[in-house]
Amino acid sequence: MPIISLSSFKGGVSKTTSAICLASLFCSDGATLVIDADPNRSATTWSRPGGLPFQVCGEKEAAKLMRQQSFEFIIFDTPARPNDVEVEELARGCDLLVVPTPPDLLGIDAMALMAKSLPADANWRVLLSMVPPPPQKDGLEAMEALKAQGYPVFSRGIRLYKAYKDAVTLGVPVHKVKGGKVAWRDWTELKKEVLQAIQG
């Protein structure tokens, strides 16, 4: 039962969007649970219309739910801006810590600060999120810079599309809305790399 946690020192980096999309990606392989620990309860709001193919619950419900059912994948959407102790606990409590980061200075600076708080043996990856589609080169330039600095970054970024907002409004996975199949391709092409990262 792999546990994937998403965290960031900065809000508004597509942490919840990434959690929902990862759950959408893996639920075809087995029962998947998203634990919504963010005070904003954005994942819960997304799930409310009932169109997501996996379960979403708050962290206080999670233990009971996991006793009642078995899950193949657990996705943990954590509160933004954790302190250093919480970052260490998060890293040790999951199989893979994903840190979504937009390709801008504020996002990358926040990621770099979080990296300093991680245990040396943490299994983590940077996920470039909210990447402007071509011909803009922000994502490519940010990825090259992160790799040059030695950060463990996924080789594919997640491009910014209106389809994500539509998916939240309708309460469905992004590939179920108009234009969403293009957005979804980023995730399907990332799947193998995520599975490899889980295994360390």
C-alpha positions as a printed NumPy array, in Angstrom:
array([[  0.   ,   0.   ,   0.   ],
       [  2.202,   2.903,  -1.193],
       [  1.635,   6.231,   0.546],
       [  2.291,   9.364,  -1.507],
       [  2.26 ,  12.666,   0.372],
       [  2.126,  16.119,  -1.197],
       [  3.501,  19.106,   0.624],
       [  4.863,  22.596,   0.119],
       [  6.085,  25.557,   2.138],
       [  3.948,  27.713,  -0.162],
       [  0.214,  27.721,  -0.871],
       [ -1.294,  27.879,  -4.359],
       [  1.17 ,  25.48 ,  -5.991],
       [ -1.415,  22.904,  -7.234],
       [ -0.886,  20.562,  -4.29 ],
       [ -4.531,  19.46 ,  -4.156],
       [ -4.816,  19.303,  -7.948],
       [ -1.783,  17.036,  -7.988],
       [ -3.231,  14.832,  -5.223],
       [ -6.522,  14.388,  -7.097],
       [ -4.781,  13.71 , -10.395],
       [ -2.42 ,  11.163,  -8.847],
       [ -5.406,   9.405,  -7.302],
       [ -7.185,   9.474, -10.682],
       [ -4.044,   8.002, -12.217],
       [ -3.726,   5.085,  -9.809],
       [ -7.341,   4.196,  -9.027],
       [ -7.529,   2.031, -12.163],
       [ -4.831,  -0.165, -10.556],
       [ -6.672,  -0.611,  -7.265],
       [ -8.761,   1.096,  -4.59 ],
       [ -7.314,   4.531,  -3.855],
       [ -7.92 ,   6.871,  -0.923],
       [ -7.161,  10.601,  -0.766],
       [ -6.712,  11.846,   2.793],
       [ -7.576,  15.539,   2.882],
       [ -5.585,  17.064,   5.744],
       [ -5.524,  20.606,   4.335],
       [ -7.634,  23.029,   6.448],
       [ -9.09 ,  24.453,   3.21 ],
       [-10.574,  21.004,   2.44 ],
       [-10.129,  21.604,  -1.289],
       [ -9.954,  17.883,  -2.12 ],
       [-13.189,  17.321,  -0.197],
       [-14.854,  20.156,  -2.106],
       [-13.707,  18.643,  -5.417],
       [-15.145,  15.254,  -4.407],
       [-18.514,  16.52 ,  -3.164],
       [-20.498,  16.124,  -6.443],
       [-19.588,  12.422,  -6.397],
       [-17.876,  12.179,  -9.77 ],
       [-14.43 ,  11.043,  -8.623],
       [-13.612,   7.323,  -9.023],
       [-11.965,   7.043,  -5.596],
       [-12.704,   8.01 ,  -2.   ],
       [-11.749,  11.246,  -0.258],
       [-11.865,  11.603,   3.526],
       [-10.54 ,  13.856,   6.276],
       [ -7.537,  12.717,   8.295],
       [ -9.673,  12.02 ,  11.377],
       [-11.781,   9.542,   9.384],
       [ -8.849,   7.866,   7.664],
       [ -7.845,   5.303,  10.306],
       [-11.378,   3.922,  10.627],
       [-11.867,   3.829,   6.85 ],
       [ -8.582,   1.98 ,   6.362],
       [ -9.678,  -0.59 ,   8.969],
       [-12.936,  -1.177,   7.099],
       [-11.504,  -1.337,   3.574],
       [ -8.211,  -2.186,   1.955],
       [ -6.589,   0.339,  -0.337],
       [ -3.853,  -0.138,  -2.902],
       [ -2.793,   3.52 ,  -2.87 ],
       [ -3.002,   6.296,  -0.268],
       [ -2.575,   9.919,  -1.398],
       [ -2.082,  12.384,   1.459],
       [ -2.902,  16.056,   0.766],
       [ -1.172,  17.862,   3.615],
       [ -1.61 ,  21.38 ,   5.027],
       [  0.484,  24.064,   3.356],
       [  3.409,  25.699,   5.168],
       [  4.453,  22.866,   7.537],
       [  7.17 ,  23.566,  10.102],
       [ 10.513,  21.762,  10.088],
       [  9.366,  19.025,  12.491],
       [  6.225,  18.376,  10.429],
       [  8.288,  18.167,   7.226],
       [ 10.52 ,  15.503,   8.768],
       [  7.485,  13.536,  10.01 ],
       [  5.826,  13.776,   6.585],
       [  8.92 ,  12.502,   4.817],
       [  9.306,   9.562,   7.2  ],
       [  5.599,   8.708,   7.119],
       [  5.29 ,   8.109,   3.365],
       [  6.88 ,   6.12 ,   0.574],
       [  7.228,   9.186,  -1.644],
       [  6.99 ,  12.887,  -0.856],
       [  5.998,  15.022,  -3.846],
       [  6.691,  18.762,  -3.683],
       [  4.726,  20.626,  -6.4  ],
       [  6.488,  23.792,  -7.511],
       [  5.483,  26.368, -10.15 ],
       [  8.379,  27.457, -12.396],
       [  8.733,  30.863, -10.757],
       [ 11.189,  32.316,  -8.261],
       [  8.843,  32.288,  -5.243],
       [  7.803,  28.683,  -5.8  ],
       [ 11.329,  27.422,  -6.362],
       [ 12.659,  29.354,  -3.345],
       [  9.946,  27.756,  -1.157],
       [ 10.863,  24.307,  -2.489],
       [ 14.551,  24.923,  -1.767],
       [ 13.731,  25.888,   1.83 ],
       [ 11.688,  22.712,   2.251],
       [ 14.525,  20.64 ,   0.826],
       [ 16.781,  21.884,   3.636],
       [ 14.281,  20.569,   6.214],
       [ 14.073,  17.07 ,   4.729],
       [ 15.959,  14.154,   6.299],
       [ 18.983,  13.08 ,   4.271],
       [ 17.368,   9.728,   3.487],
       [ 14.002,  11.182,   2.38 ],
       [ 12.513,   9.764,  -0.821],
       [ 11.152,  12.855,  -2.524],
       [ 10.669,  14.484,  -5.909],
       [  9.952,  17.974,  -7.2  ],
       [  6.935,  18.166,  -9.511],
       [  6.927,  21.243, -11.723],
       [  3.323,  22.428, -11.729],
       [  1.325,  25.181, -13.42 ],
       [  3.804,  25.225, -16.303],
       [  2.786,  27.683, -19.073],
       [  2.218,  25.751, -22.326],
       [  4.597,  26.293, -25.301],
       [  5.915,  28.435, -26.812],
       [  6.713,  29.771, -23.33 ],
       [  9.886,  28.174, -21.956],
       [  9.445,  28.774, -18.222],
       [  8.998,  25.07 , -17.446],
       [ 11.952,  23.889, -19.505],
       [ 14.252,  26.538, -18.058],
       [ 13.131,  25.788, -14.485],
       [ 13.626,  22.051, -14.974],
       [ 17.125,  22.525, -16.349],
       [ 17.986,  24.799, -13.425],
       [ 16.635,  22.329, -10.84 ],
       [ 18.53 ,  19.433, -12.399],
       [ 21.729,  21.49 , -12.545],
       [ 21.372,  22.185,  -8.809],
       [ 20.916,  18.479,  -8.073],
       [ 17.259,  18.477,  -7.041],
       [ 15.352,  15.221,  -7.678],
       [ 12.815,  16.511, -10.207],
       [ 10.322,  14.543, -12.286],
       [ 11.283,  14.721, -15.948],
       [  7.859,  15.992, -17.019],
       [  6.109,  19.131, -15.79 ],
       [  2.349,  19.593, -15.47 ],
       [  1.087,  22.262, -17.835],
       [ -1.497,  24.842, -16.831],
       [ -4.895,  24.411, -18.508],
       [ -8.404,  25.752, -17.916],
       [ -9.586,  22.12 , -17.832],
       [ -8.424,  21.841, -14.208],
       [-10.805,  24.594, -13.071],
       [-13.645,  22.972, -15.008],
       [-12.889,  19.608, -13.396],
       [-13.125,  21.127,  -9.905],
       [-16.426,  22.831, -10.764],
       [-17.944,  19.582, -12.044],
       [-16.337,  17.371,  -9.418],
       [-14.744,  14.981, -11.913],
       [-11.232,  13.948, -12.997],
       [ -9.61 ,  16.348, -15.452],
       [ -9.811,  13.918, -18.387],
       [-13.627,  13.997, -18.119],
       [-13.972,  17.671, -19.108],
       [-13.638,  19.442, -22.447],
       [ -9.971,  19.856, -23.298],
       [ -8.995,  17.673, -20.369],
       [ -7.502,  14.841, -22.396],
       [ -4.555,  17.054, -23.368],
       [ -3.991,  17.999, -19.717],
       [ -4.345,  14.356, -18.679],
       [ -1.537,  13.291, -21.009],
       [  0.973,  14.957, -18.685],
       [ -0.11 ,  12.613, -15.89 ],
       [ -0.26 ,   9.399, -17.904],
       [  3.252,  10.054, -19.178],
       [  4.41 ,  10.648, -15.598],
       [  2.913,   7.433, -14.163],
       [  5.837,   5.089, -14.756],
       [  8.25 ,   7.587, -13.233],
       [  6.079,   7.994, -10.133],
       [  5.942,   4.208,  -9.652],
       [  9.717,   3.994, -10.001],
       [ 10.136,   6.826,  -7.466],
       [  7.892,   5.029,  -4.954],
       [ 10.24 ,   2.067,  -5.067],
       [ 13.136,   4.396,  -4.312]])
